[in-house]
Amino acid sequence: MWISSAVTSSGVPIEVSIVNSRRAVGLQIVLDLVIACSLGLGWLAQDARKRGLTAWPYFVATPFVGSMSLLAYVRRGFVRQS
């Protein structure tokens, strides 16, 4: 935990406190991963529909293994093309 002082535009000092900055960093990382995986799943749904592939196993796996399920789908797509 760290505390610092700041001064407003009127010259009145205020206390700025960030409680447990590690928690804030962890929250940012989790939110970034959730956003990235959500965008990836949106792409996956469109691509699977276009190719006639099943998408639901990847949607189920993503909350547990994260982007690894998206990578598995991409690999599956490349293997099918070969």
N, CA, C and O atoms as CSV, one atom per row, in Angstrom:
chain,resi,resn,atom,element,x,y,z
A,1,MET,N,N,0.852,-1.179,0.000
A,1,MET,CA,C,0.000,0.000,0.000
A,1,MET,C,C,0.892,1.234,0.000
A,1,MET,O,O,1.886,1.295,0.724
A,2,TRP,N,N,0.527,2.211,-0.816
A,2,TRP,CA,C,1.276,3.456,-0.798
A,2,TRP,C,C,0.314,4.625,-0.794
A,2,TRP,O,O,-0.789,4.549,-1.334
A,3,ILE,N,N,0.755,5.709,-0.172
A,3,ILE,CA,C,-0.061,6.920,-0.044
A,3,ILE,C,C,0.784,8.086,-0.512
A,3,ILE,O,O,1.964,8.186,-0.177
A,4,SER,N,N,0.180,8.958,-1.281
A,4,SER,CA,C,0.886,10.159,-1.707
A,4,SER,C,C,-0.033,11.358,-1.554
A,4,SER,O,O,-1.255,11.216,-1.500
A,5,SER,N,N,0.558,12.522,-1.484
A,5,SER,CA,C,-0.217,13.755,-1.363
A,5,SER,C,C,-0.311,14.427,-2.719
A,5,SER,O,O,0.629,14.388,-3.513
A,6,ALA,N,N,-1.424,15.028,-2.968
A,6,ALA,CA,C,-1.620,15.788,-4.199
A,6,ALA,C,C,-2.237,17.130,-3.827
A,6,ALA,O,O,-2.825,17.280,-2.757
A,7,VAL,N,N,-2.098,18.084,-4.705
A,7,VAL,CA,C,-2.637,19.419,-4.464
A,7,VAL,C,C,-3.631,19.731,-5.572
A,7,VAL,O,O,-3.319,19.588,-6.754
A,8,THR,N,N,-4.825,20.157,-5.188
A,8,THR,CA,C,-5.837,20.512,-6.168
A,8,THR,C,C,-5.488,21.850,-6.803
A,8,THR,O,O,-4.542,22.513,-6.378
A,9,SER,N,N,-6.236,22.242,-7.802
A,9,SER,CA,C,-5.968,23.506,-8.497
A,9,SER,C,C,-6.159,24.712,-7.570
A,9,SER,O,O,-5.585,25.772,-7.819
A,10,SER,N,N,-6.963,24.564,-6.497
A,10,SER,CA,C,-7.149,25.680,-5.565
A,10,SER,C,C,-6.064,25.714,-4.485
A,10,SER,O,O,-6.067,26.598,-3.628
A,11,GLY,N,N,-5.123,24.740,-4.528
A,11,GLY,CA,C,-4.034,24.748,-3.567
A,11,GLY,C,C,-4.312,23.960,-2.303
A,11,GLY,O,O,-3.482,23.946,-1.394
A,12,VAL,N,N,-5.464,23.303,-2.224
A,12,VAL,CA,C,-5.808,22.517,-1.042
A,12,VAL,C,C,-5.224,21.107,-1.192
A,12,VAL,O,O,-5.508,20.418,-2.172
A,13,PRO,N,N,-4.405,20.678,-0.217
A,13,PRO,CA,C,-3.830,19.333,-0.332
A,13,PRO,C,C,-4.879,18.243,-0.098
A,13,PRO,O,O,-5.752,18.379,0.759
A,14,ILE,N,N,-4.780,17.179,-0.861
A,14,ILE,CA,C,-5.656,16.024,-0.674
A,14,ILE,C,C,-4.786,14.774,-0.615
A,14,ILE,O,O,-3.671,14.769,-1.136
A,15,GLU,N,N,-5.281,13.734,0.005
A,15,GLU,CA,C,-4.556,12.469,0.089
A,15,GLU,C,C,-5.054,11.533,-1.016
A,15,GLU,O,O,-6.256,11.321,-1.180
A,16,VAL,N,N,-4.120,10.994,-1.748
A,16,VAL,CA,C,-4.447,10.022,-2.785
A,16,VAL,C,C,-3.883,8.689,-2.319
A,16,VAL,O,O,-2.679,8.564,-2.096
A,17,SER,N,N,-4.730,7.720,-2.176
A,17,SER,CA,C,-4.305,6.421,-1.667
A,17,SER,C,C,-4.713,5.332,-2.642
A,17,SER,O,O,-5.859,5.277,-3.089
A,18,ILE,N,N,-3.771,4.474,-2.963
A,18,ILE,CA,C,-4.078,3.294,-3.753
A,18,ILE,C,C,-3.862,2.108,-2.834
A,18,ILE,O,O,-2.737,1.806,-2.434
A,19,VAL,N,N,-4.942,1.451,-2.514
A,19,VAL,CA,C,-4.882,0.339,-1.590
A,19,VAL,C,C,-4.529,-0.919,-2.364
A,19,VAL,O,O,-5.208,-1.286,-3.324
A,20,ASN,N,N,-3.469,-1.569,-1.937
A,20,ASN,CA,C,-3.032,-2.831,-2.499
A,20,ASN,C,C,-2.908,-2.749,-4.024
A,20,ASN,O,O,-3.742,-3.287,-4.752
A,21,SER,N,N,-1.883,-2.086,-4.486
A,21,SER,CA,C,-1.707,-1.875,-5.923
A,21,SER,C,C,-1.530,-3.187,-6.675
A,21,SER,O,O,-1.801,-3.244,-7.875
A,22,ARG,N,N,-1.081,-4.247,-5.997
A,22,ARG,CA,C,-0.963,-5.548,-6.662
A,22,ARG,C,C,-2.318,-6.054,-7.103
A,22,ARG,O,O,-2.437,-6.661,-8.168
A,23,ARG,N,N,-3.334,-5.816,-6.306
A,23,ARG,CA,C,-4.682,-6.241,-6.667
A,23,ARG,C,C,-5.157,-5.492,-7.916
A,23,ARG,O,O,-5.814,-6.077,-8.777
A,24,ALA,N,N,-4.831,-4.215,-8.013
A,24,ALA,CA,C,-5.226,-3.417,-9.168
A,24,ALA,C,C,-4.552,-3.927,-10.437
A,24,ALA,O,O,-5.185,-3.994,-11.490
A,25,VAL,N,N,-3.281,-4.283,-10.344
A,25,VAL,CA,C,-2.560,-4.805,-11.504
A,25,VAL,C,C,-3.141,-6.150,-11.907
A,25,VAL,O,O,-3.338,-6.409,-13.094
A,26,GLY,N,N,-3.415,-6.999,-10.943
A,26,GLY,CA,C,-4.015,-8.301,-11.232
A,26,GLY,C,C,-5.376,-8.157,-11.887
A,26,GLY,O,O,-5.706,-8.897,-12.814
A,27,LEU,N,N,-6.162,-7.211,-11.409
A,27,LEU,CA,C,-7.480,-6.971,-11.991
A,27,LEU,C,C,-7.359,-6.505,-13.434
A,27,LEU,O,O,-8.142,-6.925,-14.285
A,28,GLN,N,N,-6.395,-5.649,-13.718
A,28,GLN,CA,C,-6.200,-5.180,-15.086
A,28,GLN,C,C,-5.819,-6.338,-16.011
A,28,GLN,O,O,-6.309,-6.421,-17.138
A,29,ILE,N,N,-4.955,-7.223,-15.540
A,29,ILE,CA,C,-4.545,-8.370,-16.362
A,29,ILE,C,C,-5.734,-9.268,-16.643
A,29,ILE,O,O,-5.918,-9.715,-17.775
A,30,VAL,N,N,-6.543,-9.540,-15.632
A,30,VAL,CA,C,-7.719,-10.394,-15.823
A,30,VAL,C,C,-8.698,-9.747,-16.796
A,30,VAL,O,O,-9.229,-10.419,-17.679
A,31,LEU,N,N,-8.937,-8.456,-16.643
A,31,LEU,CA,C,-9.859,-7.769,-17.554
A,31,LEU,C,C,-9.337,-7.782,-18.995
A,31,LEU,O,O,-10.114,-7.968,-19.931
A,32,ASP,N,N,-8.039,-7.586,-19.174
A,32,ASP,CA,C,-7.459,-7.655,-20.516
A,32,ASP,C,C,-7.661,-9.033,-21.131
A,32,ASP,O,O,-8.010,-9.147,-22.307
A,33,LEU,N,N,-7.443,-10.075,-20.341
A,33,LEU,CA,C,-7.625,-11.437,-20.851
A,33,LEU,C,C,-9.082,-11.722,-21.186
A,33,LEU,O,O,-9.373,-12.368,-22.192
A,34,VAL,N,N,-9.994,-11.246,-20.355
A,34,VAL,CA,C,-11.420,-11.447,-20.623
A,34,VAL,C,C,-11.819,-10.748,-21.915
A,34,VAL,O,O,-12.544,-11.318,-22.730
A,35,ILE,N,N,-11.356,-9.529,-22.107
A,35,ILE,CA,C,-11.678,-8.784,-23.335
A,35,ILE,C,C,-11.086,-9.482,-24.551
A,35,ILE,O,O,-11.767,-9.647,-25.564
A,36,ALA,N,N,-9.817,-9.897,-24.462
A,36,ALA,CA,C,-9.161,-10.554,-25.596
A,36,ALA,C,C,-9.844,-11.874,-25.938
A,36,ALA,O,O,-10.075,-12.166,-27.111
A,37,CYS,N,N,-10.165,-12.665,-24.930
A,37,CYS,CA,C,-10.827,-13.949,-25.191
A,37,CYS,C,C,-12.242,-13.743,-25.730
A,37,CYS,O,O,-12.702,-14.519,-26.567
A,38,SER,N,N,-12.929,-12.713,-25.261
A,38,SER,CA,C,-14.271,-12.422,-25.783
A,38,SER,C,C,-14.211,-12.053,-27.258
A,38,SER,O,O,-15.029,-12.522,-28.050
A,39,LEU,N,N,-13.253,-11.221,-27.629
A,39,LEU,CA,C,-13.091,-10.868,-29.040
A,39,LEU,C,C,-12.712,-12.094,-29.859
A,39,LEU,O,O,-13.205,-12.277,-30.972
A,40,GLY,N,N,-11.841,-12.929,-29.313
A,40,GLY,CA,C,-11.439,-14.153,-29.996
A,40,GLY,C,C,-12.607,-15.104,-30.189
A,40,GLY,O,O,-12.730,-15.723,-31.246
A,41,LEU,N,N,-13.467,-15.229,-29.185
A,41,LEU,CA,C,-14.631,-16.105,-29.313
A,41,LEU,C,C,-15.636,-15.558,-30.325
A,41,LEU,O,O,-16.305,-16.328,-31.014
A,42,GLY,N,N,-15.743,-14.242,-30.417
A,42,GLY,CA,C,-16.607,-13.655,-31.446
A,42,GLY,C,C,-16.116,-14.004,-32.831
A,42,GLY,O,O,-16.907,-14.367,-33.702
A,43,TRP,N,N,-14.812,-13.898,-33.041
A,43,TRP,CA,C,-14.234,-14.287,-34.324
A,43,TRP,C,C,-14.418,-15.783,-34.569
A,43,TRP,O,O,-14.774,-16.199,-35.672
A,44,LEU,N,N,-14.172,-16.592,-33.532
A,44,LEU,CA,C,-14.288,-18.038,-33.653
A,44,LEU,C,C,-15.698,-18.440,-34.063
A,44,LEU,O,O,-15.862,-19.315,-34.913
A,45,ALA,N,N,-16.706,-17.827,-33.483
A,45,ALA,CA,C,-18.094,-18.161,-33.814
A,45,ALA,C,C,-18.378,-17.887,-35.289
A,45,ALA,O,O,-18.990,-18.713,-35.967
A,46,GLN,N,N,-17.942,-16.743,-35.783
A,46,GLN,CA,C,-18.158,-16.418,-37.191
A,46,GLN,C,C,-17.404,-17.364,-38.107
A,46,GLN,O,O,-17.951,-17.837,-39.103
A,47,ASP,N,N,-16.155,-17.642,-37.776
A,47,ASP,CA,C,-15.331,-18.500,-38.610
A,47,ASP,C,C,-15.849,-19.934,-38.614
A,47,ASP,O,O,-15.877,-20.579,-39.662
A,48,ALA,N,N,-16.257,-20.435,-37.455
A,48,ALA,CA,C,-16.781,-21.802,-37.376
A,48,ALA,C,C,-18.075,-21.930,-38.171
A,48,ALA,O,O,-18.297,-22.942,-38.836
A,49,ARG,N,N,-18.923,-20.918,-38.109
A,49,ARG,CA,C,-20.171,-20.939,-38.877
A,49,ARG,C,C,-19.866,-20.961,-40.375
A,49,ARG,O,O,-20.499,-21.692,-41.137
A,50,LYS,N,N,-18.894,-20.156,-40.782
A,50,LYS,CA,C,-18.518,-20.072,-42.196
A,50,LYS,C,C,-17.931,-21.391,-42.693
A,50,LYS,O,O,-18.202,-21.795,-43.824
A,51,ARG,N,N,-17.132,-22.069,-41.865
A,51,ARG,CA,C,-16.475,-23.312,-42.263
A,51,ARG,C,C,-17.295,-24.556,-41.967
A,51,ARG,O,O,-16.928,-25.651,-42.392
A,52,GLY,N,N,-18.401,-24.403,-41.244
A,52,GLY,CA,C,-19.225,-25.556,-40.886
A,52,GLY,C,C,-18.626,-26.401,-39.771
A,52,GLY,O,O,-18.848,-27.611,-39.723
A,53,LEU,N,N,-17.866,-25.776,-38.872
A,53,LEU,CA,C,-17.238,-26.482,-37.760
A,53,LEU,C,C,-18.044,-26.269,-36.477
A,53,LEU,O,O,-18.839,-25.335,-36.377
A,54,THR,N,N,-17.825,-27.149,-35.499
A,54,THR,CA,C,-18.469,-27.030,-34.198
A,54,THR,C,C,-17.659,-26.087,-33.314
A,54,THR,O,O,-16.453,-26.269,-33.151
A,55,ALA,N,N,-18.313,-25.087,-32.746
A,55,ALA,CA,C,-17.612,-24.088,-31.940
A,55,ALA,C,C,-17.815,-24.284,-30.444
A,55,ALA,O,O,-17.011,-23.787,-29.657
A,56,TRP,N,N,-18.853,-24.985,-30.027
A,56,TRP,CA,C,-19.188,-25.032,-28.601
A,56,TRP,C,C,-18.087,-25.618,-27.717
A,56,TRP,O,O,-17.944,-25.152,-26.587
A,57,PRO,N,N,-17.290,-26.617,-28.155
A,57,PRO,CA,C,-16.236,-27.099,-27.249
A,57,PRO,C,C,-15.219,-26.014,-26.888
A,57,PRO,O,O,-14.691,-25.998,-25.776
A,58,TYR,N,N,-14.953,-25.127,-27.815
A,58,TYR,CA,C,-13.995,-24.049,-27.569
A,58,TYR,C,C,-14.585,-23.002,-26.635
A,58,TYR,O,O,-13.868,-22.417,-25.823
A,59,PHE,N,N,-15.897,-22.762,-26.749
A,59,PHE,CA,C,-16.563,-21.825,-25.842
A,59,PHE,C,C,-16.560,-22.371,-24.416
A,59,PHE,O,O,-16.396,-21.613,-23.460
A,60,VAL,N,N,-16.740,-23.675,-24.271
A,60,VAL,CA,C,-16.732,-24.300,-22.944
A,60,VAL,C,C,-15.318,-24.283,-22.362
A,60,VAL,O,O,-15.148,-24.036,-21.168
A,61,ALA,N,N,-14.315,-24.541,-23.181
A,61,ALA,CA,C,-12.933,-24.640,-22.697
A,61,ALA,C,C,-12.309,-23.291,-22.367
A,61,ALA,O,O,-11.447,-23.218,-21.491
A,62,THR,N,N,-12.714,-22.232,-23.039
A,62,THR,CA,C,-12.062,-20.929,-22.880
A,62,THR,C,C,-12.050,-20.405,-21.443
A,62,THR,O,O,-11.012,-19.895,-21.021
A,63,PRO,N,N,-13.130,-20.497,-20.665
A,63,PRO,CA,C,-13.038,-20.010,-19.277
A,63,PRO,C,C,-12.039,-20.789,-18.413
A,63,PRO,O,O,-11.550,-20.275,-17.408
A,64,PHE,N,N,-11.741,-22.026,-18.808
A,64,PHE,CA,C,-10.849,-22.861,-18.003
A,64,PHE,C,C,-9.392,-22.782,-18.443
A,64,PHE,O,O,-8.489,-22.797,-17.606
A,65,VAL,N,N,-9.157,-22.696,-19.751
A,65,VAL,CA,C,-7.776,-22.707,-20.254
A,65,VAL,C,C,-7.402,-21.426,-20.991
A,65,VAL,O,O,-6.275,-21.285,-21.465
A,66,GLY,N,N,-8.339,-20.503,-21.085
A,66,GLY,CA,C,-8.046,-19.210,-21.702
A,66,GLY,C,C,-7.791,-19.306,-23.191
A,66,GLY,O,O,-8.486,-20.017,-23.917
A,67,SER,N,N,-6.784,-18.578,-23.630
A,67,SER,CA,C,-6.522,-18.479,-25.062
A,67,SER,C,C,-5.988,-19.772,-25.664
A,67,SER,O,O,-5.880,-19.876,-26.886
A,68,MET,N,N,-5.653,-20.754,-24.842
A,68,MET,CA,C,-5.186,-22.032,-25.382
A,68,MET,C,C,-6.263,-22.697,-26.242
A,68,MET,O,O,-5.948,-23.352,-27.236
A,69,SER,N,N,-7.531,-22.530,-25.862
A,69,SER,CA,C,-8.613,-23.115,-26.668
A,69,SER,C,C,-8.729,-22.397,-28.012
A,69,SER,O,O,-9.032,-23.023,-29.028
A,70,LEU,N,N,-8.488,-21.088,-28.019
A,70,LEU,CA,C,-8.522,-20.349,-29.280
A,70,LEU,C,C,-7.367,-20.797,-30.180
A,70,LEU,O,O,-7.537,-20.934,-31.391
A,71,LEU,N,N,-6.210,-21.021,-29.589
A,71,LEU,CA,C,-5.073,-21.521,-30.369
A,71,LEU,C,C,-5.341,-22.921,-30.908
A,71,LEU,O,O,-4.932,-23.248,-32.022
A,72,ALA,N,N,-6.023,-23.743,-30.127
A,72,ALA,CA,C,-6.372,-25.090,-30.598
A,72,ALA,C,C,-7.301,-25.006,-31.801
A,72,ALA,O,O,-7.160,-25.780,-32.749
A,73,TYR,N,N,-8.254,-24.069,-31.771
A,73,TYR,CA,C,-9.154,-23.898,-32.914
A,73,TYR,C,C,-8.388,-23.447,-34.150
A,73,TYR,O,O,-8.620,-23.958,-35.246
A,74,VAL,N,N,-7.487,-22.502,-33.981
A,74,VAL,CA,C,-6.692,-22.011,-35.114
A,74,VAL,C,C,-5.862,-23.152,-35.690
A,74,VAL,O,O,-5.776,-23.305,-36.909
A,75,ARG,N,N,-5.254,-23.950,-34.826
A,75,ARG,CA,C,-4.454,-25.083,-35.291
A,75,ARG,C,C,-5.336,-26.079,-36.036
A,75,ARG,O,O,-4.936,-26.611,-37.071
A,76,ARG,N,N,-6.524,-26.330,-35.517
A,76,ARG,CA,C,-7.450,-27.251,-36.184
A,76,ARG,C,C,-7.799,-26.744,-37.579
A,76,ARG,O,O,-7.878,-27.525,-38.528
A,77,GLY,N,N,-8.005,-25.452,-37.700
A,77,GLY,CA,C,-8.314,-24.874,-39.003
A,77,GLY,C,C,-7.181,-25.031,-39.993
A,77,GLY,O,O,-7.419,-25.311,-41.167
A,78,PHE,N,N,-5.932,-24.852,-39.531
A,78,PHE,CA,C,-4.783,-25.001,-40.414
A,78,PHE,C,C,-4.574,-26.455,-40.802
A,78,PHE,O,O,-4.185,-26.738,-41.935
A,79,VAL,N,N,-4.825,-27.387,-39.880
A,79,VAL,CA,C,-4.660,-28.808,-40.183
A,79,VAL,C,C,-5.686,-29.238,-41.231
A,79,VAL,O,O,-5.357,-30.006,-42.135
A,80,ARG,N,N,-6.914,-28.755,-41.119
A,80,ARG,CA,C,-7.965,-29.105,-42.085
A,80,ARG,C,C,-7.661,-28.558,-43.473
A,80,ARG,O,O,-8.016,-29.175,-44.478
A,81,GLN,N,N,-7.003,-27.396,-43.533
A,81,GLN,CA,C,-6.705,-26.800,-44.836
A,81,GLN,C,C,-5.614,-27.573,-45.575
A,81,GLN,O,O,-5.583,-27.584,-46.806
A,82,SER,N,N,-4.730,-28.211,-44.833
A,82,SER,CA,C,-3.597,-28.922,-45.446
A,82,SER,C,C,-4.017,-30.193,-46.134
A,82,SER,O,O,-3.178,-30.898,-46.695
